Amino acid sequence: MQDKIDQLRTLPVAPQSLFIGGAWREPIGGAVIDVISPIDGSRLTTIADAGAEDVDLAVQVARAAFEKGTWSKAAPAERKKVLLRIAELIEKNALEIAVLGVRDNGTEISMALKAEPGSAAATFRYYAEAIDKVYGEVAPTAENVLGLVHREPVGVVAAIVPWNFPMMIGAWKIAPALAAGNSVVLKPAEGASLSLLRLAALCAEAGLPEGVLNVVTGRGATTGEAIGLHMDIDVLAFTGSGGVGRRLLEYSARSNLKRIYLELGGKSPNIVFADAPDIDQAAKVSAYGIFRNSGQVCIAGSRLLVEKAIYGEFSETVARIAANIKVGDPLELSTEAGAIASEVQLKKDLAFVEQAVAEGASLRTGGKRILEETGGYYMQPTVFDVSPDMTLAKEEVFGPILSIIPFETEASALQIANATNYGLASAVWTSNLSRAHRMVKGIRAGVVHVNSYGGSDNTVPLGGVKQSGNGHDKSLHALDKCVDLKTAWIQL
C-alpha cells in the first residue's frame, strides 16, 4: 500500500471550482484561496473563494431542486439506492480520497483511511438503510378522529464543517439530510476542502440529481456569513469553534430564524481510577486518545484525571508513551501522529505551551515544534501536570497537549470533570460497576466512555451539552434535524 500512497502523493491537483447545480463553476468574483499543504508548507492548488452571490446561486439551485421533487418526493427506497451507490464509490476510491485529504490537512494516513472515506462510506450506508424504516405516527384519539404525524423534509439544509475530519463530519451532516429528502448546500473549511469537492463529484456519478448537493468553498467571514444570513436556508448544521457558533446564532436572529445545530468545542475529562481493569491499556488508550491526529479531535481526552494512589506511575507511563509516538510525514504508514493542520494552528498550540509554563504547570515531555526543516507544521506530543484552575485545564487547545490532574475521591473527580464550560465527551476507567454507572450519570457530557476512549459508531448519537452545542450527529436522532413534523387532524 505504501507504494500506491507514494504514487498518489505527487499527483498534481487542478485548481478547484464551486459545485453548483451539478456543474463546476468559477466564483462570480473570480477570487481564489491558496491551498498550503501542512506536510511541507508547499502550495498544493487553489480553491474558489465564494462570495454572497455564489452562495445565493447555490441556495436558489438547491431550493429549485427541492421544489422540483425529483429527490425530495422520491420514494425512500429510490433515495436508498443512490445513497448506497455513493457509499460504494467512496469505498472504491478510498485510498485516493484519503491521500488527497492528508495532503490537505495533515492527518496521519493510517487514521485518515478509517476516519475519512471509511467512516463516510459507513455513514452513507447507515442512512441509506435507515430511511425506509422510519415511520410516522398515529395519535391515540377518539373513535371519530384520526391524528397523523408526518415527517417531511425541511427543504434546504446548509452544513459548515471543520478541517480536522472534513469527510467524516461532512458525511454526518450530508447523509441524513439527503436521506430525508432535503437539498444541501455544503461549505467545507477553507483549510480542508479537497476531499469534499471530490465527494461532490462521486455523488453526481452515483446519480444524485442536479442541485441536490452543492458545495461552495471560501472563507468563513464571507462564504460562511452569507450562508448564515441567507433568508432561504431552513436548517444550518455546524461543527467548529464556539465563537463562530455564537455568530451563526446571531445570523439566524438577523435573518429568517433558521434552525441552528451546533457541535462546538470540548475539554473532555478522561478519568482513571486505581481499580481500572488494565492500567497499561488505560495508559496507552489515554495517550492516543489525545495525540491521534495531533490532538485535533473534537472529543480528544485533553484532561487526564488520575486517582492519587496511581498518579505518579500512571503519569510517567503516559508521558513515556507520548515521547515515543512517531511524529512525521503523515503519508507514511508507520507515522502515528501527522502534521498540525496549519501554521496558524501550530502557533496557537505553542502559545498554550508558553502560557502553561508561565502559570507554573510542570512540563513532563514535549512542548516544541519539530521537523521545521521539512517546511511542514509538526509538534511534539506534550504532557503537563496542571492544577484545575490553570488555563490549560479549562480552555480547548485543539492540539497535541495533555493536562494531567490528580484527584482523591469519586466526588472530587466529578467536581473537576464538570468544572468546565464544555460537555462533549468523557471517559471513566474502573472495575467497579456501580461506580461506572454513577459516573455516567454524574458527568455532564454527551458521551461517556467506560474503559475505552473513542470508537463509537453510527448507532449512537454524538452531541454536547453546555457550551459544546446542541443537536446530534450520527444515529437515527440525526434525522430529527432534517425533518419537520406535520400534524394531520382528520375528523371522520
C-alpha positions in Angstrom: 0.0 0.0 0.0 2.9 2.4 0.7 3.9 2.3 -2.9 0.5 3.3 -4.0 0.4 6.1 -1.4 3.7 7.4 -2.7 2.4 7.5 -6.2 -0.7 9.4 -5.2 1.1 11.9 -3.0 2.8 13.5 -6.0 -0.2 13.8 -8.3 -0.9 17.3 -9.4 -4.2 18.8 -8.1 -6.0 21.1 -10.5 -7.4 24.4 -9.3 -10.8 23.7 -7.8 -14.2 25.3 -8.6 -17.6 25.5 -7.0 -20.0 22.7 -7.4 -23.5 24.2 -8.0 -26.4 22.6 -9.9 -24.4 19.5 -10.9 -21.8 21.6 -12.6 -18.4 23.1 -11.8 -18.5 26.9 -11.8 -15.9 29.6 -11.2 -16.8 32.1 -8.5 -18.5 35.2 -9.7 -15.9 37.4 -8.3 -13.0 35.3 -9.5 -11.3 35.1 -6.2 -9.3 32.1 -5.1 -7.5 30.8 -2.0 -4.1 29.1 -2.0 -4.1 25.6 -0.5 -1.0 25.1 1.6 -0.1 21.5 2.5 0.9 21.2 6.2 3.2 18.3 5.2 5.9 20.6 3.8 4.3 24.1 3.6 4.1 23.9 -0.2 1.3 25.3 -2.3 -0.8 22.4 -3.4 -3.5 24.1 -5.5 -6.2 26.7 -5.2 -9.9 26.6 -4.2 -12.6 29.1 -5.2 -13.4 31.9 -2.7 -17.2 32.1 -3.0 -18.9 35.4 -2.2 -22.5 36.2 -1.3 -23.7 36.0 -4.9 -22.2 32.5 -5.3 -23.9 31.4 -2.1 -27.2 32.9 -3.2 -27.0 31.0 -6.5 -26.3 27.7 -4.7 -29.3 28.2 -2.4 -31.5 29.1 -5.3 -30.5 26.0 -7.2 -31.0 23.9 -4.1 -34.4 25.3 -3.5 -35.4 24.7 -7.1 -34.2 21.1 -6.9 -36.2 20.6 -3.8 -39.4 22.1 -5.2 -39.0 20.1 -8.4 -39.3 17.0 -6.3 -37.1 14.6 -8.2 -35.3 13.8 -5.0 -37.5 15.3 -2.2 -40.6 13.4 -3.4 -38.8 10.2 -4.5 -39.7 7.1 -2.6 -37.3 6.3 0.3 -36.3 3.1 -1.5 -35.2 5.1 -4.5 -33.1 7.5 -2.4 -31.7 4.5 -0.7 -30.3 3.1 -3.9 -28.4 6.3 -4.7 -27.0 6.7 -1.2 -25.8 3.1 -1.4 -24.1 3.8 -4.7 -22.4 6.9 -3.1 -21.1 4.6 -0.3 -19.8 2.1 -2.9 -18.0 4.8 -4.9 -16.4 6.2 -1.7 -15.0 2.8 -0.9 -13.8 2.2 -4.4 -11.9 5.5 -4.3 -10.9 5.3 -0.6 -7.2 5.5 -0.9 -7.2 8.3 -3.4 -9.6 10.3 -1.2 -7.6 9.6 1.9 -4.3 10.7 0.4 -5.9 13.8 -1.1 -7.3 14.7 2.3 -4.0 14.1 4.1 -2.1 16.4 1.7 -4.7 19.0 2.6 -4.9 18.7 6.4 -2.0 16.5 7.6 -3.9 13.7 9.4 -1.8 10.5 9.6 -2.8 8.2 6.7 -3.4 5.2 8.9 -6.1 7.1 10.8 -7.4 9.0 7.7 -8.2 5.9 5.8 -10.6 4.7 8.6 -11.8 8.1 9.8 -12.4 9.8 6.4 -13.5 7.6 3.5 -14.0 4.6 5.7 -16.3 6.4 8.1 -18.0 8.4 5.4 -18.9 5.3 3.4 -20.3 3.7 6.5 -22.4 6.8 7.3 -24.0 6.9 3.8 -24.7 3.2 4.0 -26.3 3.6 7.5 -28.7 6.3 6.5 -29.4 4.6 3.2 -30.5 1.5 5.1 -32.3 3.5 7.8 -34.5 5.9 5.7 -37.1 3.3 4.5 -37.5 2.1 8.1 -38.5 5.5 9.7 -42.2 5.7 10.3 -44.7 8.4 11.0 -47.1 8.2 13.9 -50.8 7.6 14.6 -52.0 9.5 17.6 -54.3 7.9 20.3 -57.5 9.8 19.5 -61.3 9.4 19.9 -63.1 7.0 17.5 -64.3 9.8 15.3 -60.8 11.4 14.8 -57.6 10.3 13.0 -54.5 12.0 14.2 -51.4 11.5 11.9 -47.9 12.8 12.4 -46.0 13.1 9.2 -42.2 13.6 8.9 -41.4 15.9 6.0 -38.0 17.2 4.7 -37.3 20.8 5.8 -36.2 22.0 2.4 -32.7 23.4 2.1 -30.1 22.3 4.7 -26.8 24.1 4.9 -23.7 22.5 6.5 -20.5 24.1 7.6 -17.8 21.6 8.5 -14.3 21.9 10.0 -10.8 21.0 8.7 -9.9 18.2 11.1 -12.1 15.4 9.7 -13.9 17.1 6.8 -15.2 14.0 5.1 -16.3 12.1 8.2 -18.1 15.2 9.7 -19.3 16.2 6.3 -21.0 12.8 5.9 -22.6 13.1 9.3 -24.3 16.3 8.0 -25.0 15.4 4.4 -26.1 11.8 4.6 -29.1 12.2 6.9 -30.1 15.4 5.2 -30.2 13.7 1.8 -31.8 10.6 3.1 -34.7 12.6 4.5 -35.2 14.2 1.0 -33.6 17.6 1.5 -31.3 19.6 -0.8 -27.9 20.6 0.7 -25.5 23.5 0.5 -22.2 22.5 1.9 -19.3 24.8 3.0 -16.1 23.0 3.8 -13.4 24.7 5.8 -11.1 26.8 3.6 -8.2 24.8 5.1 -9.6 21.4 4.0 -12.0 21.4 1.1 -10.4 19.0 -1.4 -11.9 15.7 -0.2 -15.4 17.1 0.0 -15.2 18.5 -3.6 -14.2 15.0 -4.6 -17.2 13.7 -2.7 -19.5 16.0 -4.7 -18.2 14.5 -8.0 -18.9 11.0 -6.6 -22.4 11.9 -5.6 -23.1 13.1 -9.1 -21.6 9.9 -10.5 -23.9 7.9 -8.2 -27.0 9.5 -9.7 -27.8 12.2 -7.2 -30.0 14.7 -9.2 -28.5 18.1 -10.1 -28.8 20.8 -7.5 -29.5 18.4 -4.6 -25.9 18.7 -3.3 -24.0 21.9 -3.8 -20.5 22.7 -2.5 -19.3 26.3 -2.0 -15.8 26.8 -0.8 -14.5 30.0 0.7 -13.6 31.9 3.9 -15.8 31.9 7.0 -16.0 35.7 7.1 -17.6 35.8 3.6 -18.9 32.5 2.4 -19.9 31.4 5.9 -21.5 34.7 6.8 -23.5 34.6 3.5 -24.8 31.2 4.5 -25.7 32.2 8.0 -27.6 35.3 6.8 -29.4 33.7 3.9 -33.2 34.0 4.0 -33.9 30.8 2.2 -31.9 28.2 4.2 -34.1 26.3 6.6 -31.5 24.5 8.7 -27.9 25.1 9.3 -25.7 22.4 10.9 -22.2 23.5 12.1 -19.2 21.9 13.6 -16.4 24.2 14.8 -15.5 26.8 17.4 -17.7 28.3 20.0 -17.1 31.8 18.7 -18.3 31.0 15.2 -21.2 29.1 16.6 -22.3 32.2 18.5 -22.0 34.3 15.4 -24.2 31.8 13.4 -26.9 32.1 16.1 -26.8 35.9 15.7 -27.1 35.5 11.9 -30.1 33.3 12.4 -31.7 36.0 14.5 -30.9 38.7 12.0 -32.3 36.7 9.0 -35.1 34.1 8.8 -34.7 32.3 12.2 -33.3 29.3 10.5 -32.7 26.4 12.9 -29.1 26.2 14.0 -27.5 23.0 15.2 -24.0 23.3 16.8 -21.3 20.8 17.6 -18.7 23.0 19.3 -15.6 22.6 21.4 -14.7 20.2 24.2 -12.3 19.9 27.1 -13.1 16.3 27.7 -12.2 14.6 31.0 -10.6 11.1 30.9 -10.9 9.8 34.5 -8.7 6.9 35.6 -9.4 5.2 39.0 -6.9 3.0 40.7 -9.1 0.0 40.1 -9.1 0.3 36.3 -9.2 -3.2 34.8 -6.0 -2.9 32.9 -3.7 0.0 33.9 -1.3 -0.4 31.0 -4.2 -0.4 28.4 -5.7 2.6 30.1 -2.4 4.5 29.8 -2.0 3.6 26.1 -5.6 4.4 25.1 -5.4 7.7 27.1 -2.3 8.8 25.3 -3.6 8.0 21.9 -7.0 9.5 22.9 -5.3 12.9 22.8 -2.4 12.5 20.5 -4.0 10.9 17.4 -4.4 13.4 14.7 -2.1 15.6 16.8 -4.9 16.4 19.2 -7.1 17.9 16.5 -10.1 15.9 17.5 -13.3 17.3 18.9 -13.7 14.6 21.5 -10.0 14.4 22.4 -9.3 13.4 26.0 -7.4 16.5 26.7 -7.8 16.4 30.5 -6.5 13.2 32.2 -7.7 12.9 35.7 -5.8 10.2 37.7 -6.5 8.9 41.2 -3.7 9.9 43.5 -2.9 6.3 44.5 -1.6 5.7 41.0 -0.9 9.2 39.8 2.9 9.1 39.8 3.4 5.8 38.0 0.5 6.3 35.6 1.5 9.8 34.6 5.1 8.6 33.9 3.8 5.8 31.7 1.6 8.2 29.7 4.4 10.6 29.3 6.7 7.8 28.1 4.2 6.7 25.6 3.8 10.3 24.4 7.5 10.7 24.0 7.8 7.6 21.8 4.9 8.4 19.5 6.3 8.7 16.0 5.5 12.1 14.6 6.3 12.9 11.0 5.3 12.6 7.4 1.5 11.8 7.5 1.7 9.8 4.3 4.0 7.2 5.8 2.0 4.3 7.2 4.3 4.0 10.2 3.6 7.6 11.3 1.5 7.7 14.4 0.8 11.5 14.5 0.9 13.7 11.5 1.1 17.4 11.0 -0.7 20.3 12.6 -3.2 21.4 10.0 -1.8 24.9 9.5 0.9 27.3 10.6 -1.7 29.4 12.4 -2.9 26.5 14.5 0.7 25.5 15.3 1.4 28.9 16.6 -1.7 28.8 18.8 -0.6 25.4 20.2 2.8 26.7 21.0 1.3 29.8 22.7 -0.6 27.5 25.0 2.7 25.8 26.0 4.3 29.2 26.8 1.2 30.2 28.9 1.2 26.9 30.8 4.8 27.3 31.7 4.2 30.9 32.8 1.4 29.8 35.0 3.5 27.2 36.8 2.5 24.0 35.0 5.1 21.2 35.1 6.2 20.0 31.7 6.8 16.3 31.6 7.6 15.9 27.9 7.4 17.7 24.5 6.3 21.3 24.0 8.3 22.2 21.0 8.0 22.4 17.2 9.9 19.7 15.4 10.9 18.8 11.8 10.9 22.5 10.9 13.4 21.8 8.2 10.7 20.0 6.2 8.7 23.2 5.8 5.8 21.4 7.5 4.0 22.0 10.7 4.9 19.4 13.4 4.8 19.4 17.2 6.0 17.1 19.9 3.2 15.3 21.9 3.2 17.4 25.1 2.3 16.4 28.6 1.8 18.8 31.6 1.0 18.3 35.2 -1.5 21.1 36.0 -4.0 22.2 38.6 -7.7 22.6 37.8 -7.6 26.4 37.9 -4.9 26.8 35.1 -5.8 27.9 31.6 -4.6 24.6 30.2 -7.2 22.8 32.3 -10.0 25.0 31.1 -9.6 26.1 27.5 -9.7 23.9 24.4 -6.3 23.8 22.7 -7.1 21.6 19.7 -3.5 20.4 19.6 -1.2 17.7 21.0 -1.2 18.9 24.6 -2.4 16.8 27.5 -3.2 18.1 31.0 -2.8 15.6 33.9 -4.7 16.4 37.1 -4.7 14.3 40.3 -7.9 13.6 42.3 -8.6 11.8 45.6 -12.2 10.8 45.7 -15.0 9.9 43.3 -16.8 13.1 44.3 -13.7 15.3 43.6 -13.2 13.6 40.2 -16.8 14.5 39.3 -16.3 18.1 40.5 -13.1 18.6 38.5 -14.6 16.8 35.4 -17.7 19.1 35.4 -15.7 22.3 36.2 -15.7 23.4 32.5 -17.9 25.3 30.1 -17.8 22.3 27.8 -19.7 18.9 27.9 -18.9 16.9 24.7 -17.1 13.7 25.6 -15.6 11.9 28.6 -14.3 8.6 29.9 -14.1 6.5 33.1 -11.8 3.7 33.8 -12.9 1.4 36.7 -13.7 -2.2 37.6 -16.5 -1.1 39.9 -19.8 -1.5 38.0 -21.7 0.7 40.4 -19.1 3.5 40.2 -19.1 3.3 36.4 -22.9 3.9 36.4 -22.6 6.7 39.0 -20.0 8.4 36.9 -22.1 8.0 33.7 -24.9 9.7 35.5 -22.8 12.4 37.2 -20.6 13.6 34.3 -22.2 16.3 32.3 -21.3 15.3 28.8 -22.9 14.0 25.7 -20.7 10.9 25.6 -19.3 8.9 28.4 -16.9 6.1 27.5 -16.3 3.3 30.1 -12.9 1.5 30.0 -12.3 2.8 26.5 -11.9 6.1 24.6 -13.5 6.8 21.2 -14.7 4.3 18.8 -18.5 4.6 19.0 -20.2 4.0 15.7 -23.3 5.3 13.8 -25.7 3.5 16.0 -25.3 6.1 18.8 -25.6 9.9 18.8 -22.8 12.4 19.2 -23.7 15.7 20.7 -22.8 18.0 23.5 -24.2 19.9 26.5 -23.4 23.3 27.9 -21.2 25.3 25.5 -20.4 22.2 23.5 -23.5 22.7 21.5 -26.9 21.3 20.7 -28.5 18.6 18.4 -26.9 15.4 17.5 -24.8 13.9 14.7 -24.9 10.1 14.0 -27.7 7.6 14.8 -31.4 7.9 13.9 -31.5 11.0 16.1 -29.6 13.0 13.4 -32.6 12.7 11.2 -34.5 14.9 13.7 -32.5 17.9 12.5 -33.6 17.3 8.9 -37.3 16.9 9.1 -40.4 18.9 10.1 -43.3 17.3 11.9 -46.7 17.9 10.4 -49.9 17.0 12.1 -53.0 15.9 10.2 -56.1 16.1 12.4 -58.8 14.3 10.5 -62.5 14.4 11.5 -64.1 11.1 10.4 
